[in-house]
Amino acid sequence: MTPVFAISRISGWCAHIIEEKFAEAQEKPALYRPEAEYIGNYCGAVGCTYEPIAARG
């Protein structure tokens, strides 16, 4: 029973990784939890810049 469970979990993880890797084909990646609402500022796949923790206010 354990190998069947492991195979199903691994295939789900692989599907999740593939979806994340190729999500840049969409304008804005879809939420994995449809009922969740993203409240942050979306700056695109490559538009974000890193701000050090000390500089954040």
GIBEL-V55322 format. One record per residue. N is the residue number from 0. RES is the residue in one letter. SS is DSSP state (~ for helix, > for strand, _ for the rest). Layout:
N_RES_SS, N_RES_SS
//
This chain:
0_M__, 1_T_~, 2_P_~, 3_V_~, 4_F_~, 5_A_~, 6_I_~, 7_S_~, 8_R_~, 9_I_~, 10_S_~, 11_G_~, 12_W_~, 13_C_~, 14_A_~, 15_H_~, 16_I_~, 17_I_~, 18_E_~, 19_E_~, 20_K_~, 21_F__, 22_A_~, 23_E_~, 24_A_~, 25_Q__, 26_E__, 27_K__, 28_P__, 29_A__, 30_L__, 31_Y__, 32_R__, 33_P__, 34_E__, 35_A__, 36_E__, 37_Y__, 38_I__, 39_G__, 40_N__, 41_Y__, 42_C__, 43_G__, 44_A__, 45_V__, 46_G__, 47_C__, 48_T__, 49_Y__, 50_E__, 51_P__, 52_I_~, 53_A_~, 54_A_~, 55_R__, 56_G__
//
